[in-house]
Amino acid sequence: MPTIHVTTREGEQRAVEARTGHSVMETLRDGGVDEILALCGGCCSCATCHVHVGAEWIDRVGPPGADEDDLLDTSDYRTATSRLACQIHMDDALDGLAVTIAPES
């Protein structure tokens, strides 16, 4: 199983096991990361799963799609490595993915 390394808003670092094909949002939510609200359930319509992807991983996860890009524009905390966790789907190539939960907007 691939693993996601997550840093919470408080700076706590945790490793969460992921299932291939599941989104990063689902993995973090199901793994007990309470900061991921996921109000829309992963439909790319709320941006409550905003994360900053580790710089070394951004090329592997790719750029945001158009809808995701529009939602990220609503955040005061958008960076070059911002993504919505609901739009990143885990596979073995992402084993070790590092993300930080973005501050609440």
C-alpha positions in Angstrom: 0.0 0.0 0.0 1.3 3.5 -0.8 1.8 5.9 2.1 1.0 9.6 2.3 3.1 11.8 4.7 0.9 14.6 5.9 1.8 17.6 8.0 -1.2 19.1 9.8 -1.8 22.8 10.4 -0.2 22.5 13.8 3.0 20.9 12.3 2.3 17.3 13.4 3.6 14.8 10.9 1.8 11.6 10.3 2.0 8.7 7.8 -1.3 7.4 6.5 -1.7 4.3 4.4 -3.6 4.8 1.2 -5.5 2.4 -1.1 -4.6 2.6 -4.8 -7.4 4.4 -6.7 -8.6 6.4 -3.7 -8.1 10.1 -3.5 -5.7 11.8 -1.2 -8.8 13.4 0.4 -10.5 10.1 1.1 -7.3 8.7 2.5 -6.6 11.6 4.9 -10.3 11.8 6.0 -10.5 8.1 6.6 -7.1 8.1 8.3 -8.3 10.5 10.9 -6.9 13.8 9.6 -9.8 16.0 10.9 -8.6 19.1 9.2 -9.8 17.7 5.9 -13.4 18.8 5.9 -14.3 17.5 2.4 -17.7 19.2 2.6 -18.6 18.3 -1.0 -17.5 14.7 -0.6 -14.9 14.9 -3.3 -16.9 16.6 -6.1 -14.4 19.4 -6.6 -16.8 22.1 -5.5 -15.8 23.4 -2.1 -12.0 23.5 -1.7 -12.1 22.3 1.9 -9.4 19.7 1.1 -6.8 22.2 0.0 -3.3 20.9 0.5 0.2 22.0 -0.4 2.0 19.2 -2.2 5.7 18.7 -1.4 7.8 20.4 -4.1 9.5 17.2 -5.0 6.1 15.6 -5.8 4.3 18.4 -7.7 5.4 17.1 -11.2 4.2 13.6 -10.4 0.7 14.8 -9.3 0.4 17.2 -12.2 -1.3 20.5 -12.5 -4.9 21.3 -11.3 -7.7 20.9 -13.8 -9.8 24.0 -14.8 -12.5 23.6 -12.1 -9.9 22.9 -9.5 -7.8 25.9 -10.6 -10.9 28.2 -10.2 -11.6 26.9 -6.7 -7.9 27.3 -5.7 -8.1 30.9 -6.8 -10.6 31.6 -4.0 -7.9 30.7 -1.3 -5.7 33.4 0.3 -3.2 30.5 0.8 -2.8 29.3 -2.7 0.8 28.5 -3.7 2.5 27.0 -6.7 2.1 23.6 -5.1 -1.6 23.9 -4.1 -3.9 21.1 -5.1 -7.3 19.9 -3.9 -6.7 16.5 -2.2 -10.0 15.2 -3.8 -8.4 15.5 -7.2 -5.2 13.5 -6.6 -5.7 9.8 -6.9 -3.2 7.5 -5.3 -1.2 4.8 -7.1 2.0 3.1 -6.4 4.0 5.9 -8.2 2.8 8.3 -5.4 4.1 6.1 -2.6 5.7 8.5 -0.1 3.7 11.5 -1.3 4.2 14.5 1.1 1.4 17.0 1.6 0.7 19.8 4.1 -2.8 20.8 5.0 -3.3 24.4 3.9 -4.5 27.0 6.4 -8.3 27.6 6.5 -9.4 30.5 4.3 
